[in-house]
Amino acid sequence: MKLAFVYDAVYPWIKGGVERRLYEIGKRLADKHEVWWFGLKWWDGTDRELDRIHIHGVGRWRNHLYVRGRRSIEEGVYFGFKTLIGLRGNFDLIDCQEFPYFSCFSSKIHSIIKGSSLIITWHEVWRDYWFEYLGKKGFFGWIAEKLVSKLTNRNIAVSERTRRDLEKMRVKAEVIPNGIDFKLIQKTKKSEEESDIIFVGRLTREKNVDLLIKSVKLLKMEIPDIKCVIIGDGPEKESLKIFSKNLGVSENIIFKGFLDNYADVISHIKASKLFVLPSSREGFGIVALEANACSLPVITVKHERNAACDLIIDNVNGFICLPSAEEIAEKVKWAAQRNMSKECVENAKRYDWNEIVNSYEHFLNA
């Protein structure tokens, strides 16, 4: 079988949840199939091959992928056009990620011309959130998402939450979740730099890291030497540093920045006691599973757009609380009295990438 993934950001030059998913699934499928990845060219030189995945750059985007903390609309349009002329070859299946939407239309045209089967993988469904995100201009995002939902009857949702949102649009989808490299995580040694709380993620407004910082302020009154490690980079980084200084907790919070080595991230998680993910919007939340695999319970917040809530069973492998610093602080204290490591690991084990690929391959052959 010859399969093409279509997504603008390409691993390992860009390391996000979607990129990681395509890489992990692709390299395993390459044992038996021919796998291609059509994205933008983030590297110098010719096409690349990564763990037997053929990577083809349809064009080079010289500006930033994000503008003021949001995905560049111009980049999405550019990638859609470049995919239209750069998606070449005969493929049995094309798996196009739903965002940025323009490439889905290009993939549809290619699938009609070449007789390929089109799959669209949905990581999030925004619907009316587009208007909250962009105001009146959100109409264009809303209509684009609506049109993409009509392109094929073969849809994958990466979470139950996304599947439910697609159902509201009368779109049926198979849930094939994201995963983790469970064995690799188990083999990774913990860092010597221990902490009480850890957060890993892109530092954007939706991650609500300010709530975590406020909760550290509250906890400091009872635990003066409490230590919180924040791993990640993003547009909110400098303002969060200033915020922590103004609250008087700059000595308690360590901003590690972006860690290029995945093993380093896992080793820091293993060296902590608790993972806090206060996001109001998560398309899946792989990092919650990675934390569980490291034996850490996860505190996340209840929000209709936070799919990480589907990965946490309250009081079993973590806690789901209201989005407030007071609630997070209370759950941190509650978690300190519980040993949930066994339940955390058992939950994470179910999401090993090998199991995910088996489900994905079954879907391809259906």
N, C-alpha and C positions, 0 to 999 in steps of 0.2 A: 504494500500500500504506500502511496506517495501522499504526504500530508504537508500542508503549508499553514504555519501560524502567521497571523498578520497583527502586528502591534508596533507602534512607533518607537517606544523605549526598549532598549535591548540590554539584556544581562551579558556580561558583568559591568558594562560601562555605566548602566543605571541600575540601581538595586532597590526595587520596590517589590510589593507583594505580587503584582501581576507578572513582572519580569521573572521573579523567582519561580512562579508557578509554571510558566512556559518552559523555562530552562529545566526544571526538575522532571516535568512530564516528558519533554522532548528528548532528553538524553536517555531516558529509559525506553521510550518507544523506538529509539534509533537502534536498539538491539535487533529489532525485527522489521522495521519499516524505514523508508527514506523520509527524513524530516527536514523541512526548510523553515526558516524564520525570515519574513520580510518586514524590515523596520527601517528606521533612519540610520544613516551612517555616522556613528559616533566615534569612529576610529579612522586612522590613516591607512592608506594602502587599498588593497583589493578586498574582495569578499573573504570572509573568515569561516573556519570550521571550528566549532566548540563542542567537544564531547560528541562528535559525529553529527551534530546539528549544522546544516549548511545555513550560514547567515548572509543574507543579501541586503545591502543598503540601497533603498530606492532613491535616496536623495540625502543631502547633507543640510541639516538645520544648524545655522551658525549662531543663533540667539539662544536664550535660555528656554528650557522647557516650561518653567513657571514664570509668571509675571505678577508681581505683588502678591505672591503666595497662592496664585491660582494658575491652573493649566492654561497655557497660551492658546487662544482661539485661532490665531494666525497659524500657529504650528499645526493645529489639527486640520485646517483647510489645506495647508501645504502638503501634509502627509497624505491626505485623501487624494489630492491631485497626483502626487508622485506614485501612489499605489495604483492609480488608474492606468498609468503608462509603464510602471515598473514591475507589476505583478505578472511575471512571465512564466510559461511552462504549463504542462498538463498535470493536474493534481486530481487525485480521487476525492480528496476532502480539503476544504479550506476552513480553518477555525479562526475567525476574526473576533477580536475582543471588542465589546460594544462601544468602548470609548477610546479615542475620539471618533464620533459617529461617522464622519465623512468617509473613512476607509471602509466602512461596512457597505456603503453604496458601491464603491469601486470593486470590492470583493464580489458583490452580487453580480455586477456586470460581467466580471471575469468568469464567474461560475456558470452564467448562462451561455457565454460564448464557447467555453471549453467543456461544458457538460459536467462540471464538478458539483459535488454536494456541499452546500454552504452551512456551516455551523456558526452560530454567534454565542460567545460566552459572555454572560452578564455578571459583572462584579458588583454593580450597584444599579438601582433604579431610582431616579430622582423625582420624576413626575412634578408635582407642585413645588417641590423644593427649589426648582429652577428659578421661580419668581422670588423666593427668599434670597437666593444666591446672587442673582443679577438684576432684580427688580423687573421692570417692563421688558428689558432685553432678554429676560429668561424665557420669553415666549419662543424664541428661536431654538433654544435648547430643548424646551418641552416638545415642540413639534418635530425636531430631529429625532429625539428619543422615540416618539410615537411612530414615526415612519420606519425607524430601524426595527421596531418590534414586529413589523409586517413583512420583513424581507425573507424569512424562512420559518419553517415549522420545526426545525431542529435547533433547539435552544438549550444551553447549559446555564444553570445558576450555581454560583459558588457557595451559596448559603441558603438556608431555609428562609431567611428573611427576604433575600432577593427573589426567591421562588414565589413567596407570598405576594410580593410587590408586583411581580409579573402577572400573577393570577388576576390582580385587580385591573390589568390591562388586557385581560382575556388571552394571555399568552401562556402556553404550557411549556414547562422546562424540567429537565432532569437535574437533580442536585448532585454535582460532583465537586466536593469541597476542595479547598486548598489543603496542603499538608505540611509535614515536617520530616526532616531526615532524623528519625528517632535514634537510629544506631549511632550516627555521628554525634548527636547531642550527648548520648550516654557515654561515649568515649572521651569527650572533651573534659579536660581538667578545669577545676574552678580557679579563678583568679585569687591572688594573695590579697587583693584590695577588696575587703569585705564591706558590706553595706546593709542597712536595715530595709531600705526601700529602693526599688529600681524602676525606671521608666525607659522604654526604647521606642523611638518613633520619630517621624518628621515633625519638627517644631512649627506647627501651623495653628491657627486659631481654633480649628475644630478639635484639636487634641486636648484642649483645656488644661494644659500643664500648670496654668496659674492656680487652678484648684488644688493641685498636688502641692504646690509651694505653700499655699495658705494652710493646708492641712499639716505640713511640717511645722509651720509656725505654732499651730495649736498643740501639736505633740511635743514640741520643744519645752513647753512649760512643765511637762512631766518627765521628759527624757532629754535633758539638756544637750547630750552629745549625739543625738540621733543623726544618722547619716543617710542621705538620699542621693543616688547617682542617676543622672539624666544623660542618656546616650542618644544622639541624633543632632541634626542640623536643620535649619529652615529659617523662614523670614521672622519668626518670633523670638529667635535665640537671644539677641541682644536686649530686647525689652524684658524678657524673662529674667535675665541676669540682673538688670537694674531693679526689677520688681523684688527679687529675692534679697537684694542688698537693702532696699527700702524697708522690707519687713524684718530685717535683722537676722536672716537665716543664711546669708551667703557662705558662712563657715560650715553650715550643715549640708549644703547642696553643692554637688560637684558636677559641673557640666563637662562631659567627656568629649562632646562633639561627635562627628560622624566617624565610626570605626570601619575601616575598609575591610578588615579581616573578619569574616563571619564567626570564626572560632573565638576571636577576642570578645565579641558580643555575648556569645553563649557562656564563656568563662566568667564574665562579669555578672550575668544573670545567676549563674550557679553560686556565686559568692555572696548573693543577697538572700534575704529572708522572705521578701514579699514583693510582688509585682503589682504596680498600680497603673491602670489604663483608663484615664478619665475622659476618653473621647466621646463626643456627641455624635460622631459619624465614623463608622468603620464598615468597609465593604465586606470584610471577613474578620480579620484580627489574628493573623498567623502568629504574631508575637505572643498572644495569650497561650497558644498551644506550646510554643517554645518554652515559655515560662513554666507551664505545667510539666513538661518533659524534664525540666531541671528541678522538679519537686517543689516548685513555688506555687502557692495559691495566688489567684489573681483577683484584685478588686477592680471592678469596672462599674460604669454608671448606667442607670436605666434611661434609655432614650430610644425613640422609635427608629432612628437611623444608625444605631450601634449594633451591628450584627455580631459583635463579640459576645453579646449577652446570650446568644444561642450556644456558645461554647462553654458557658459557665453554669453549673448547677449550684444554686445558692446554698452555702453552708456545706458543700461537698468538696468541690475543687476550687472554691473561691467564693466571692461575695458580689452581689449586685446591689448597689445602693443608689440613693438619690444623688443628683449632681450638685453636691455641696461639700465644702471643705470640712464642715462639721461631721457629715455622714462618713466621709472617707477616713477621717481621723478615728472615729469610733470603730470602724471596721478594721483599721490597722491594729488597734488595741485588742479587738476581739480575736483577730487572726493570731496574735502573739500567744494566745492561750490554747490554740488548737494545733494538732499535728495532722495535716491533711496531705502529706507527701505521697502516700500510697495511692489515694484517690486521684491525685493530680497526674501521676505517672500513668495510671491505668486509662485515664481519659485521653491523654496525649498519644498513647500507643495506638489507638484506633485510627489516627490520622497519619500514619506513616505513608510516605510518598509511594511506596510499592503497592499499598492497598488502593490508593487513589488512582494510580495508573491502571490497575486491573479494572476498576469501574469505568474509567475513561475509554479503555480499549473495547470493553463490552458495548459501550454506547456507540462507538465508531462502527462496530460490526452489526449493530441492530438494524 
